[in-house]
Amino acid sequence: MNKSELIAAIAKSTKLTKADVTNVVDQFLEVSKKELKKGGEISLTGFLSIKKVKRAARTGRNPRTGKVLKIAAKNVVKIKAGKALKDAV
């Protein structure tokens, strides 16, 4: 399901217009990005939690040449499914 299909499904089940649902989904995404950027966590109890974690620098290997290379540290997003979601699937 992509974003437009999600919006259509929510609009149909809530009797809201697609424009209203689109605005809510867009605002949810923006608020989520801002919260993660400042180091916060988004937790929808029973469904999922999303947080930013720092991945340490490490060495890797180019699979084609075998040459060792350094991979820089970076921030990544970690998503964990909640118990209710796991049980539903």
C-alpha positions, -999 to +999 in steps of 0.1 A: +000+000+000+015+034-010+007+068+004-022+076-019-038+042-013-035+047+025-051+081+022-080+067+001-086+039+026-086+062+056-109+087+039-133+059+030-134+045+066-136+079+084-159+097+059-134+126+058-123+141+025-091+130+008-078+165+012-083+165+050-067+130+053-038+141+031-031+171+053-032+149+084-008+123+069+016+150+057+016+167+091+022+134+108+052+128+086+066+163+091+062+161+129+078+127+129+108+139+109+113+168+132+111+146+163+136+121+150+159+148+138+162+162+174+168+127+188+133+119+200+113+087+197+079+081+182+060+053+200+026+041+190+019+016+218+012-019+205+019-008+169+055+004+164+082+025+178+107+046+157+139+061+169+172+075+156+203+055+165+240+063+158+258+037+138+295+036+147+322+039+121+335+006+109+357-010+082+341-028+052+353-046+021+345-039-015+330-072-027+343-067-063+379-057-055+384-070-020+398-037-010+393-026+027+375+007+031+364+028+060+326+033+065+318+066+083+296+068+113+260+079+106+226+082+121+200+056+110+163+050+118+154+019+137+118+007+136+105-020+160+071-036+156+048-037+187+033-068+202-002-061+188+011-057+153+032-088+155+002-108+168-020-094+140+004-105+113 
